[in-house]
């Protein structure tokens, strides 16, 4: 099927989409060598530089691969999803299990590495969580995540911090849904306050094993709720 000319803007995105359609639609199966830049530019009605950028985008998506001196070849018919996209598509319980691995170790490291400023940030976040206990679920979840983020930050490991930041949007959505579907906050508006206060105290006391234990127990209780909801 003919490619057809694209509209003026945004050219690279439109060109990449047209080329992607040819690949995912089966016109160019895996192993096929794509036409040259000049040919593609003519068919799409764009410049070679636009085609080059579009091919870079497809390379980044894992659909094509340039081979030095040979051209560009199709290596997959489905794009590789980036990490944030995969997290959004994952079951929240699966994300939560990985969150536990990250945060239990983060709590342990936070107890060993925390500074006075870190403790102040955690105490402020704990008070912030308490202050919004009477607010809606979304506000409460945001305050809860802020407290956990403060603990992770105290671990002084930028990779852990980045991982938590990647998890946060998917966690937020899942936790809001969980609170809306259960009555845990109807019984206790500031659900989990004692566990969170214990976590802050353990980190402040530099008791790494107690911090890890409290984090594990608190997160495990939420995971049980998530799993029971999905049954």
C-alpha positions as CSV (number, residue, x, y, z in Angstrom):
1,X,0.0,0.0,0.0
2,X,1.3,3.5,-0.8
3,X,2.7,5.5,2.1
4,X,1.0,8.8,1.1
5,X,2.3,12.3,1.9
6,X,2.2,13.7,5.4
7,X,0.9,17.0,6.6
8,X,3.4,19.8,7.4
9,X,3.7,19.4,11.2
10,X,5.0,17.6,13.2
11,X,6.8,16.0,10.3
12,X,9.0,13.6,12.2
13,X,6.2,12.2,14.4
14,X,3.9,11.8,11.3
15,X,6.7,10.2,9.3
16,X,7.5,7.8,12.1
17,X,3.8,6.9,12.5
18,X,3.5,6.1,8.8
19,X,6.6,3.9,8.8
20,X,5.4,2.2,12.0
21,X,2.1,1.4,10.3
22,X,3.9,-0.3,7.5
23,X,5.8,-2.5,9.9
24,X,3.0,-3.3,12.4
25,X,0.6,-3.9,9.5
26,X,2.8,-6.6,8.0
27,X,3.8,-4.7,4.8
28,X,7.4,-4.9,6.0
29,X,7.9,-8.1,7.9
30,X,10.8,-8.9,10.2
31,X,14.0,-9.2,8.3
32,X,12.9,-6.8,5.6
33,X,15.3,-4.1,4.5
34,X,13.6,-0.7,4.4
35,X,13.8,1.5,1.2
36,X,16.6,4.0,1.3
37,X,16.2,7.5,2.8
38,X,15.8,9.1,-0.6
39,X,13.0,6.8,-1.6
40,X,11.2,7.1,1.8
41,X,11.6,10.9,1.7
42,X,10.0,11.0,-1.8
43,X,7.1,8.8,-0.8
44,X,6.4,10.6,2.4
45,X,6.9,14.1,0.9
46,X,9.4,15.1,3.4
47,X,13.2,15.8,3.6
48,X,15.8,13.2,4.2
49,X,16.6,14.7,7.6
50,X,13.0,14.1,8.7
51,X,13.2,10.5,7.5
52,X,16.4,10.0,9.4
53,X,14.9,11.3,12.6
54,X,11.8,9.1,12.1
55,X,14.0,6.1,11.7
56,X,15.9,7.0,14.9
57,X,12.5,7.0,16.7
58,X,11.7,3.5,15.3
59,X,15.1,2.3,16.3
60,X,14.5,3.6,19.8
61,X,11.2,1.7,19.8
62,X,13.0,-1.5,18.9
63,X,11.3,-1.9,15.5
64,X,14.2,-1.4,13.2
65,X,18.0,-1.6,13.4
66,X,20.5,0.1,11.1
67,X,23.4,-2.1,9.9
68,X,26.5,-0.3,8.8
69,X,26.9,-0.4,5.1
70,X,23.7,-2.5,4.6
71,X,20.8,-0.3,5.4
72,X,17.9,-0.4,8.0
73,X,16.2,-3.7,8.7
74,X,13.0,-4.5,10.5
75,X,13.7,-6.5,13.7
76,X,10.3,-6.5,15.4
77,X,6.6,-5.8,14.5
78,X,5.6,-4.6,18.0
79,X,7.3,-1.7,19.7
80,X,9.1,-2.2,23.0
81,X,7.2,-0.4,25.7
82,X,9.2,2.0,27.9
83,X,9.4,1.5,31.6
84,X,6.7,4.0,32.6
85,X,4.3,2.5,30.1
86,X,4.9,-1.0,31.4
87,X,4.3,0.2,34.9
88,X,1.0,1.8,33.9
89,X,-0.1,-1.5,32.3
90,X,1.1,-3.7,35.2
91,X,-1.2,-5.0,37.9
92,X,-0.8,-2.8,40.9
93,X,-0.1,-5.8,43.2
94,X,2.8,-6.7,40.9
95,X,4.2,-3.2,41.1
96,X,3.7,-3.2,44.9
97,X,5.7,-6.4,45.3
98,X,8.6,-4.7,43.6
99,X,8.0,-1.6,45.6
100,X,8.5,-3.7,48.8
101,X,11.9,-4.8,47.6
102,X,12.9,-1.2,47.0
103,X,11.5,0.4,50.1
104,X,12.6,-2.3,52.6
105,X,16.2,-1.9,51.5
106,X,15.7,1.9,51.4
107,X,14.5,1.9,55.0
108,X,17.5,-0.1,56.0
109,X,19.9,2.2,54.3
110,X,18.1,5.3,55.5
111,X,18.7,4.3,59.1
112,X,22.4,4.0,58.4
113,X,22.8,7.1,56.3
114,X,20.1,9.6,57.5
115,X,21.0,13.2,58.4
116,X,19.3,15.5,60.8
117,X,17.7,17.2,57.7
118,X,16.4,13.9,56.6
119,X,14.7,13.3,60.0
120,X,13.2,16.7,59.8
121,X,11.8,16.0,56.4
122,X,10.4,12.7,57.5
123,X,8.8,14.2,60.6
124,X,7.3,17.0,58.5
125,X,5.9,14.4,56.0
126,X,4.5,12.4,58.9
127,X,2.7,15.4,60.3
128,X,1.6,16.3,56.8
129,X,0.0,12.8,56.5
130,X,-1.8,13.3,59.8
131,X,-3.0,16.8,58.8
132,X,-4.9,15.5,55.8
133,X,-6.4,12.4,57.4
134,X,-9.8,14.0,57.1
135,X,-9.3,14.9,53.5
136,X,-10.2,12.8,50.4
137,X,-8.4,9.6,49.4
138,X,-6.3,11.2,46.7
139,X,-5.0,13.9,49.1
140,X,-4.2,11.3,51.7
141,X,-2.4,9.0,49.3
142,X,-0.3,11.9,48.1
143,X,0.7,12.6,51.7
144,X,1.5,9.0,52.3
145,X,3.7,8.7,49.2
146,X,5.5,11.9,50.2
147,X,6.4,10.3,53.5
148,X,7.7,7.2,51.8
149,X,9.6,9.3,49.4
150,X,11.3,11.1,52.3
151,X,12.5,7.8,53.7
152,X,13.8,6.7,50.3
153,X,15.6,10.0,49.8
154,X,17.3,9.4,53.2
155,X,18.9,6.2,51.8
156,X,21.2,8.5,49.8
157,X,21.0,6.2,46.7
158,X,20.0,8.0,43.5
159,X,19.0,4.8,41.8
160,X,16.6,3.9,44.6
161,X,15.2,7.4,44.5
162,X,14.7,7.2,40.7
163,X,13.1,3.8,41.0
164,X,10.6,5.0,43.6
165,X,9.8,8.1,41.4
166,X,9.0,5.7,38.5
167,X,6.7,3.6,40.7
168,X,4.9,6.6,42.3
169,X,2.3,7.3,39.6
170,X,1.2,3.7,39.3
171,X,1.2,3.3,43.0
172,X,-0.8,6.5,43.5
173,X,-3.5,5.3,41.1
174,X,-3.7,1.8,42.6
175,X,-3.8,3.0,46.2
176,X,-6.5,5.5,45.5
177,X,-8.6,2.8,43.9
178,X,-7.9,0.5,46.9
179,X,-9.1,3.1,49.4
180,X,-12.2,3.8,47.4
181,X,-13.1,0.1,47.3
182,X,-12.4,-0.7,51.0
183,X,-13.5,0.8,54.2
184,X,-10.2,1.0,56.0
185,X,-10.3,4.7,56.3
186,X,-13.9,4.7,57.5
187,X,-12.7,2.7,60.5
188,X,-9.4,4.7,60.9
189,X,-9.1,8.0,58.9
190,X,-5.3,8.1,59.5
191,X,-4.9,4.5,58.5
192,X,-1.4,3.2,59.2
193,X,-0.3,6.1,61.4
194,X,1.3,4.0,64.1
195,X,3.3,2.0,61.6
196,X,4.6,5.1,59.8
197,X,5.5,6.7,63.1
198,X,7.4,3.6,64.1
199,X,9.3,3.7,60.8
200,X,10.4,7.3,61.3
201,X,11.5,6.5,64.9
202,X,13.5,3.5,63.7
203,X,15.3,5.5,61.1
204,X,15.9,8.3,63.6
205,X,17.3,5.7,66.0
206,X,19.6,4.3,63.3
207,X,18.2,0.9,63.9
208,X,18.4,-0.5,60.3
209,X,16.9,-3.9,61.0
210,X,13.9,-2.5,62.9
211,X,13.4,0.1,60.1
212,X,13.4,-2.7,57.5
213,X,11.1,-4.8,59.6
214,X,8.6,-2.0,60.1
215,X,8.6,-1.1,56.4
216,X,8.2,-4.8,55.4
217,X,5.2,-5.2,57.8
218,X,3.5,-2.0,56.8
219,X,3.9,-2.6,53.1
220,X,2.9,-6.3,53.5
221,X,-0.4,-5.3,55.1
222,X,-1.3,-3.1,52.1
223,X,-0.3,-5.8,49.7
224,X,-2.6,-8.3,51.4
225,X,-5.5,-5.8,50.8
226,X,-4.5,-5.4,47.2
227,X,-4.4,-9.2,46.7
228,X,-7.7,-9.8,48.5
229,X,-9.3,-7.1,46.3
230,X,-8.3,-8.9,43.2
231,X,-9.8,-12.3,44.2
